[in-house]
């Protein structure tokens, strides 16, 4: 328990200063430069900052006379912010000496980035007991409320420090998840990963760990929803090809959902009801690429015994000059193309997103020519609905027997 208040400063997830019952933060102040000055002095509190360095930071590209006078005014405003916060002798928190300014390190402060970095060092130290390592991990994760100074994320000096602290955070999440998984504390692992994906939605490992944790807790539906969000983000929004790890993860979800999860079914009607619970009402059957692959393997095995031919088809989109389309344009029209496929093809046709610009299809058709006719109907409907679309759709079809 602190007998005398201490100045608490947070820089992860936003900049805020609190002293006793009073606090200020960068979200409530419209003036950016006083905050930038404070942030820079605190971040580099181990040294004196020359006037020229601060002038380049705060007034780069601004014309006019020497910024020395403006800088003095700015320092005065920053000192007043500290005074208004109630910090005793707040004006002495920023020192001026020998053509420079510096943060007053003789006054004790509690700084979240210092505590976070120290915790990360402890986690990596040899000889730390596993339970203590996990405890330190979880405490450190609570300190990381977001990236370093997000309001100033465009500044070069912020980007460098932000990348450093973020790399520590990624390693910390990985360590915490490994420790929680080893103890089968699935709920806690899921909570850690859910918070991590909220902080950084583009770190694939966070999504993978979250899906696996949800599977272990028995929340298969949530795991599948999270997998689909991850798939949409990386394979649709970012244009990345589905990885082998994603396919393995989807199989893991499927294995967790095998059967009803309750008592054995009493009759085939119950089994049928379970198997058809997510069957679409009409149109082509859209599925994940891993499901498509399994269906394709089954069709390949059965093709020699079946009188009805099956064709493998690919529908690709590009600009009319053959160049890759802009991702935003592509995503918009690929969704529209999926709708045309859904409404044009039959229930027996199977479709999956193969890449950011392609759909792969299985078409029950006696010949490649008849399969091409089916794709031609899809293309005609698409062109009719979207005559101004700049994309060119290119079909490719071959019988499964010819694909081997």
N, C-alpha and C positions, 0 to 999 in steps of 0.2 A: 504494500500500500504506500503510495507516494504521499509524503507529508507536504512537500512543496511541489506545485505544478511544474511540469516540464513541457517544453515545446515539442509536440508530436508533428512529424512531417511525413506525409505519404506521397509517393511519386509513381506508384504502380496503379494503373487504372485511372489516373487523374491526379492532379496536384492539389493537396489540401494541407492546411496548417491549423492546428488546434492547440489552445492553451486554456486549461481549466475547462470552463463551460462554453468558451467561445471558439468559433472556427470560421475559417474563410477557405474558399476553393476557387479554382480557375473557371468553374462552370458558371459562377455567379458574378464574375467581373468581366465587363465588356472591354476594358483596357488590357490589351495583350502584352504590351512592352514591359510594364512593371512586373508581370508574372514571369516573362521570359528572363528578365534580369535576375529575379529571385531564384528561379529554377537553375540558371547557369551557375550562379554563385554557390548554391547549395551542392549541385552536382560536382563542381570542381573546387570544393571547399578546402582541399589540401594545399592550394597554392593561391598566390596573389594574381589577379587577372589584370593585365595591362589595359589602360584606357583604349588603346588602339584596337585591341582584341574585342572589347565590349562594343566599341563603335562599329566595327565591321559586323558584329553579330546583330546589333539593333538598328543600324541605319544604313546597311549596305544598299547601294543603288539609289539612295536618296540624295538629291542635290542640295545646294545651299552652302552655308558657312560651316565651319568646324562644328562637329556634334558635341564638343566638350561641354558647352553650356546646357544643351538638351540632356546630356547624360547626367549632369549634376541634378537637374530637375527630376529626372527619372529615379535616381537614387533616393532623393528626398521623398518621392511618392511611395517608393517601396518601404522606406523606413516608417512612414506614417501608417502603412498597412499593418506593420508589425506592432506599432504603438496602439492602434485601434483594436488589435487582437487582445491587448492586455499584457503583452510580454513586457516585463520590467526593463526599462532602458532599451526599448525596442530599437531606438535609433542607433544604438551601439552594436546591433547585430551585423551591420554592414560597415566595415572599416575602410578608411581611405588612407593610403600611405604611398609615397614615392611614385606618383603617377599611376596608381592602380587601385583597385577595390578588391576586398576579400570578405568572405564570410567569417564571422567571429567564432572560432573553434573553441574558445575558452568557456563558452556557454554550452552546457550539456543539452543535447537534443535526442529524441528517439526517432530514427529515420528508418522507414520500412525497407528500403533497398539494402541498407547495412545489415539489418536483421535477416533479410531473405538470403543475401549472399553468404552470411555466416552460417546459416542453417544448411545451405547447400554444401558448404565446405565440410560441415560436420557429418552429413550423410555420406560423403565420399571418404571420410577418414577411416583408416584401418582399425580393427579392434572394436568397433562399435557393435554392441549386441543387436541382434535382429529386431527385437521388440523396440529398443530405443531408436534404431534407425527408422522404423515405421512411424514411431511417434513424432520424431523430428520432421520426417517427410510431410506428415499431415498438417503439422503446425506451419511449416513453410508454405504449403499450398494455400493455406488460408490468407497468408500475407500477399499472395499474388492475385490482386483483384483485377488485373488487366495489364496490358503492355505499358511500358515506361512512357509517361507523359504523352498520352494519345492526342491531346489538344495541340501539341507541337510536333506531331509525327513527321511533318515535312522537313524539319530542320535536320541537317546532316549530322550534327553532333548527337541529336536525339536518336536518329536511326541507328547509329553505331552502338550506343548504350542499350537501346531497346533490343537489338539483335542479340546482344550479350546476355541480358537478363532473360530473354525469351528462350534462348538455348538452355540456360540453367533450368527453366521451368519445364521444358520438354523432357529433359533428363529426369527431373524430379517426379513428374507424372509417371514416367516409365518405371522408375524405381518403386514408387508407391503401389502401382498396379501389380507389379511382380510380387511384392510382399503380401498384398491383400489376396491375390490369387493363390499364393502358396498356402495361405491360411483358410482358403475357401470362404472368405468374407466378401461374397459376391455383391451384396447390396451396397456396401461401402465402395467397392471398386466401381460399380455403376454410377454412384453419385460423384465420385472423383472424375470419371470420364465425361459425364454429362456436363459438369461445370467446365471441364477443359475444352469440350467442343464449343461451348458458348463463348469462351474466351478466344479460341482460335479454331474456326470452322474448317480451315484448310490443312490441318495436320492430320493426315490419313490415319496414323497410329491411334489417335484418340478415338476415332470412329470405330476402328477394328476392335479395340479393347472394350468399348461401350457395348457393341453388339455381342461380343462373347460373354461379357458380364451379364447382360440381359438374358441370354440363352441359359446361363447357369442358374439364374434365379427363377427360371420357368416362364419368363415373360416372352414367349416366342413371338406373339403378335407385335409387341413393342420392338423386339429385336428385328423383325422383318421390316417394320416401318422405318427404323433407324437405318437399316441396310439400304432401303430404297432411297432415303434422303441422301445417304453417302453416294450411292450410285448416280443419282441425278446431279449431285454437285460435281463429282470428279469426271464422270463420263459424258455428261451432257453439258453442264455449264463450262467446265474447263477443257473439255475435249480430249481427256485422257482415255486411252484404250483400257478396257476391263483387264485387270491383272489376274494372274493365276491365284494369288492370295484371296482376291475377291470371290473367285469361283469356289475356292475351298471354304471360305466363310459362309457362302450361301448353302453349300452342302451341309455345313455344320448346323445351320438353322433348320434345314429340312430334316435332318436326322433327329433333332430335338422335337420336331413336330410329328414324327411318325406315330400313327395311331391316335386315339382320342385323348390319351393322357389319363384316362379313368379306368373303369372296369372294362373287361373284354366285351365286345359287341355281342348282343343276343342273337342277331340274325343279319342276313345280307342287306336288308333294307336299311339298317342302322349304318352299316359299312358304306353303302351307296350314298346315303345322306351326308356322311362325313366327307367322302371323297369329292362330292359335287358341291360342297358348301360355298366355294368361291367361283363357280362356273359362270362366265359371262352369259348374258341373256341372248345375244346375237352377235354375228360377225366373226371375224378372225380371232383366234386365240393368241393374245399377247402374253409373253412370259419372259423371265430372266434368261440371259444367254446360257447359263449353266443348265437350266431346265430344257431349253431348246436343244442343247448338245445331247442330253439324255434321250430326248424324243428322236433326234436324228440317228443316234446309235441304234435305237430300237427299229426304226424304219429301215436302216441299212441291213440289219440282220434278217428282217422279214421280207425284203424286196424280192428275193429269189423264190419265195413261196407264194407271193401274192400276184394275182393277175392284174391288179391295178397298179399302175406306175406312180412313182412319187418323184417330184422334182425339187431340187435345191435351187433357190433363186436369191439374187442379191439386187437390191435397188439402191443406187448410189446417187448422191446429189453433189453437183459442183457448179461453179459459175459457167456461163456459156462459153467463155474462152478457155475453160479447163482448169482455172486456178481455184484454190481452196476458198470457200466463201468466208466472210466475216462470221465469227462465232455467234454473235447476237442474232444476226439475220438467219443463220443456219438453224439455231435452236427454235426460233419462232416458226419457221416453215417446216421443220421436221415434225413438230407437234401437229401441225395441220396435215402433213402427209400421213401421220399415224392415224388420224381420224378418217382420212380417205381410205386407207387400207382396211381399217376396222369395218367401215360401212359397205365396202365394195366386195371384199372377199367373203368366203363362206366359213361356217363354224369349224369345218375340218381343216382349214388352213392355219398354220402355226407361224407366228412372227416374233422376232426379237430385235432389239437394237444391237447392231453389231459394232458400230463405231459412231462417232459423233455425226457422220454424214451418210450412214448406211443402215438399211434394214435387211436382215436375212430372213428368208421365208422357206417353209416347207409346203408344197402345193400338191395335193393329190391330183395328178394329171397323167394321162397315158404317155404323153411325149413332151419334149422340151418346147415344141411349137405351141402346144395347147397351154403350157405353163406361161409362155411369153404372152399369149393372148390375155390371160388373167391379169398379168402385170400391165399390159396395155390398157385395160379397163381402168386400173387404178390411176395410171398416168393421165388418161383422158379426163377422169373426174377431177383430178388435182388441177390440171390446166384450165378446165372449165370454171372451177371455183376461184382460182387465183391467177387470172390471165396476166397480171403485171408482175408475177414472181420472177425474179432474175435467175432462178436456179434452173439447171438442166438436169432432168432425171434420166439415168442410164440403167436399163434393166440387163440382167445377165441370168440365164437359166440353163440348167443341164439336169438330165435325169440322174437320180442317185446312183444307179448302176454304172453310169459313165464317170462318176466323180472319183471312184477309187483308183 
